[in-house]
Amino acid sequence: MSIGLLAVLLALLVLAQGSLFRRCALKRLTYQRDFSARAVFAGDTVELVEVIRNRKLLPLPWLRVESRMSNALVFGGTQTDADEASTVSGNPGFAYHQSAFTMGAYTQVTRRHKVTAAKRGVYAARTVSLTCGDLFGTAAAQRQMDVGAELIVYPRPLDEKALQLPSSRFQGELAVRRWIASDPFVVNGIRPYQPGDQRRDVHWAATARTGSLQVKAHGHTADPNLLVVLNVQLHDSQWANLMEYEQAGIETAISYAAALCLHALHAGIRTGFAANAPIVEQGGPTVLMPRGGAGRDRELLEALARLRIIRVRAIHTFLDDFSGATGLDIVVLSAYTNRLLEERVKALRRAGNSVTVYWPGGEAGT
């Protein structure tokens, strides 16, 4: 056989196998991806499990799997049952993960990646690109898939020792087992006035008798309702998004809100959360009114995980939405106070609510 004819036959063989791989390489090739847990707290480690199956007689000389994920998901070690080469490269905000390996006929590859959730949020790992090539690298077949993998990362609650609110409003430290709210219809005695007491509670006869301002000491209801309200503005002139370097304080407040809500729920208190920020793109303010029951902790944590740090309404106008509420213990987490906010707080108190404006690390004002 002449060299020329051999070359022609070799070329035809290369073309034939290239055509075969283009048409068949991705057939009966399946890919699955999921996280080992639906939700974790920030800082926890979870497994990202990938399963690739080649359910046909045709082996795959090489297969490349590529995906893009947020760089808040930090990859650690990878366990696999096949030889492979993996790389992770980064761009601002995202990490690109790429693996390449071979697959024989009727084989399965399972890969388990250790992934650390670095920060609060909801992260999708849905889109993956599969590329298969022939023996000589002359042809390739590619497919993009949506596998629907998503990880919810709850804010890591602050330690309960950090839960220190003004005792004048909450009758003691939050470290006690049960939060108790004052009942205006039960009077247990008289005590000296403390900042934050309501004018309607002043006992004028006792004040005249003692020469110093005295107020009624109320008993406590066994049916408290806590509403944590977060203001995502750092100052009253701020609009829309915060710069990334400005968000650290808000993230701390979100972790504080998580700890406060969990502590109250574990004490048997109906708890809610609200914020002048959305949990979905182009959404309105977040409002989950107080309630208890099974699964309430997960519901609140998921809302906190999904919360976007985007101011959609000024905090004082947002508080107007609760003007008809009564009997609530309201904690407003705000980095500032101003005249408009103080007016809304006073109106809520007149309606029969206890209200504290607070900022983690120090009291914000009223």
N, C-alpha and C positions, 0 to 999 in steps of 0.2 A: 504494500500500500504506500502510495507516494505521500510525501510530507504535506503537499498541498491538500490532498484529499483528507488526510488526518486532521489538518487544521480546520477544514470545512466542517467535518463531523464534530470536532470539538466545539466549534462555534455554535453549531446547531444544538448540541447537547446543553451548552450554557444557556442558550435562548430558551430551550424547552423547559429546563428546570426553573429558569427565571419566571417563565409564564405560569408554570405550575404553582410556584410559591405565591405569585401575585394573586392568583385565583383562589388558592386553597389554604394559604397559611393561617388566615384569621378565622376560617370556618371551624366550628366546634371548639373554639378557644374561648374560655370563659374567665371572667375576672370578678372577684368579690373583695370588698374592703369594708371594714367596720372597726369602730373603737370597742375595746373590751368593756367600757362603761359609757352610759349615756351622758353622765354629768360627773364632774369632779370639782374640787376646790382649787383655787389658784395655788400653784406650787406642787400639786400632786402629780404623780406619774401614772400614765395609762399606757396600754398596749394598742398600737394600730396594727391590726391583723389583715394581711392580704393573702388571698388564695387564688392561684392561677392554675387552670386545668387545660391540658391539651388532650381532648377526647377524640383523637383520630390517629390513623396509622402513620401519617406524615410527621416526621420529627421536625423540630425547629432549630436550625443551626444557631440562630441568635434571636433573642427577644429583648427589646428595650421597653421598660416601663417608666414613664415620666409623669410627674404630677407637681402641682404648685399649691403650696399651703402658706398660711400666715407664719411669719417667723416667731410669733408668740408660742408656737408649738415647737419645742426644742427637741430635736432628735438625739437619742442616746445610742445604745447598742442595738444591733439587729441580729435576730436569730433566723436562720433559713435552713431548709433541707435540700438545698441545691447550691452548686458553685455559682457565685455571682460577683459582680463588681458594682459597688454602690458609691454614689457621690451626692453631696448636698452642697448646693451653691446658693448664695443669697443676693437678693436685690432689696432695696428699701421696702420694708413692710412684708416681704414674701421670701420664702425659701423654696428652691426647686430641688426635688429629689429624683434621682435617676438611678435605675438598676438595669444591668444587662446580664443575661445568662442564656444557657441552652436548655432545651426541653426535648426529651425523647418522646416517642409515641406513647400515648395513653399514660401520661405522667401528670403529677400534681406537685406544685411548689407552694409551700406555705411560709410566709415571712412574718415575723413578729418584731415590730419596731418599738422600742421604749421611747415614749414621748412625754416630755414634761410640759405641763400647761403653765406658761410663765405669767399670764395675766388674765384677768376677768374678761369674759366675752363669749361669743358663740362663733365657733370656727368650723367652716365647711372644708371637707377633704373629698369633694364630690367628683371632680373631673380628673380623669386619667387618660393618658395617651399610650396606646400599645403599638409598637412598630416591630414587624417581623421581616427578616431578610433571608436571602437564598445562600447557597453554599459559597458563591463567588462574590457576593456583595454587589451584584449588578442590578438587583431588583429589591424592592421593599413594598410592603403593604402596611397601611396605617389605619387605625381606628381610634376615635375618641369616645369615651363612655362616661355617663353620669351614674355614679354608684350610690349617691345619696348619703354618704357618711358625714356625720355632724357631731361635734363635741361641745357641750355646754360647760363653761367654766364659771363656777360660782365665785363671788368675791370671798376671800378668806376672812372670816370674822375676826375683829380685834379681840384680844384677850378680855375676859369679863372684868379684869381689874381696871381696864381703861374706861369702863362704863360709869362715869361719874357725872351725874347731873346735879343741878342745884337742889340741895335737900329741902329748901324752903318750898319747893313746888311738889316734891315727891315723897315727903315724909320719911326720909331715910335713904340709904344707899341702894342702888339697884342690885347689889349683891345679895339682898334678902331674897328668900325663896318666893314670896308672893308680892306682886305689885298691888298696892291698894290705893284707890282713888277716893277723895273726899266726897261725902254725900251731903248736899246742902240742907237736907231735911232732918239730919241727925246732928244734934248739938251735944257734945260731951263736956263742955266747960268753956272757960275763958283763958286766953293766953295773950302775951304781948304781941304787938304788931310786928310782922316780918315783911321785908321787901317782896312785892309780888302778891300780897294778900288783896282780896277784893274789897272795894269800898262798902259793898252791901253787907260784908261780914263784920263791920265795925260794931262793937257793943258800946253804945254811947253812954249808957248808965255806968258801966264799969270804967269807962274812960274818964268820966267826970269824977267818979269816986277815987280813982287811983292817981289821977293827974297825968297819966301817960296813956297813949293810944292802945286800946285793947280790942281784940277780935274774938269771934266765936270759934272754938275748936270743934270742928265737925267730926262726926264718926265717919266710917268708911263703908263703901259699898263693896259687896262681894262679886260684883259684875262689871269689872273695869273693861275699857276698850281703848287700846293704844293705837294711835295713828302717827307714823313717822313720816314727816314731810321733808323732802330734800330739795334744797335750792342749788341748782347747778351754776348759778352766777357767782362770781367772785366779788363783783361790785355792781352797783345798781345801773351803771351805764353800759354794761356788757350786753352784746347781742350775739345770738347764734353760737358758733363753735368756739371752744377754747383752743389755744395753741397747745401742742403736745406737752411742752414744759409746764404749762399751767394746770394740767389735768391731775397732777399727783395729789393735790389737796382734795379734789373732788373724789378721787379713788379712795383716799383714806376715809372720807365721809361715807362712802358707799359701804366700805368694810365695817364702819361703825354702825351704820343702819342695819347691816346683816346681823351683827352681834346683838343689837338691841332687839330686833324682831325675834331672833331665835330664843334669847333669854326670856322674853315675855311669853312666847308660845309654850316653852317648857314649864313656865310657872302657871299655865292654864289660862292665860289672858288672851282674849280675842285681839288680833293684831292686824294692822293694815299698813300699806305703804303708798306714798304718793310723791310725785316729783314733777317739776315744771320742765320735763324732758320726756322724749318719746322712747318707746322700746322697739319701734319699727321705723323704717325710713319714711319720711313725710308724715309721721303720726302726730297725734296730739299729746297733751300731758298724760302721765301715767297715774291712774287712780285705782287702788285696790282697797276698798273700805274694810274696816276690821271684821274679822271672823276667825273662828277656830276650826277644829276638826282635822281629820286625817288628811295628810298631804298638803296642809297649808304652808308648812315650812318650805317644801319644795317649790310651791307656787310663788312664794315671795322671793326665794333665792333665784329662781329662774328669771323673774322680772328684773331683779338686780343685775343678773348676768347680762341680760339683753339691753339694759338701759344705755342709751346713747347720750353722751355728754354734749347735748345741744339744747340751748335755752329756747323754748318755744313760746313761753309766756313769762312776764315779770312775776316774781314771787308774790307781790302784794295783790295783783289781780287774780292769780291762781288761788290764793286763800279765800277770795270771794266765793268760790265754788262751794265752800264748806260753811257758808254763813247760816245755813239752816240746820246745822248739826248741833247737838247738845249732848252732854254727858261723856265727851271724849277726853282722853288724856293725849294731847297733841304735843309732839316734840318736833320743832322746826329746826332742821340742821341748815344753818345759813352762816356764811362767812361774814356777813355784815347785817346791820339794821339801819333803817332810816325812818323818817316820819310816816311814810305810807305803810310800811310793814308794821310799825308799832300801832297804828290806828286799827289795822286788821286784827292784830293780836288782842287788843282791848275789846274789839267787837265780839270776837270768839269767846273771850272770857265772860263778857256780859251775857252771852247766850247760854252759859252754864258749862263751859269747857275749861279744863286746866291747860294752859299753854306755856311752854318753855322754848325760848329761842337759844340755841346752843351750837357751838362749833367744836369738833374734836380738838382738844388741846386748850380750850378756853371758851368761856361763855361769850356769845356774840352780843348779847344785849339785854333784852327785856326780861 
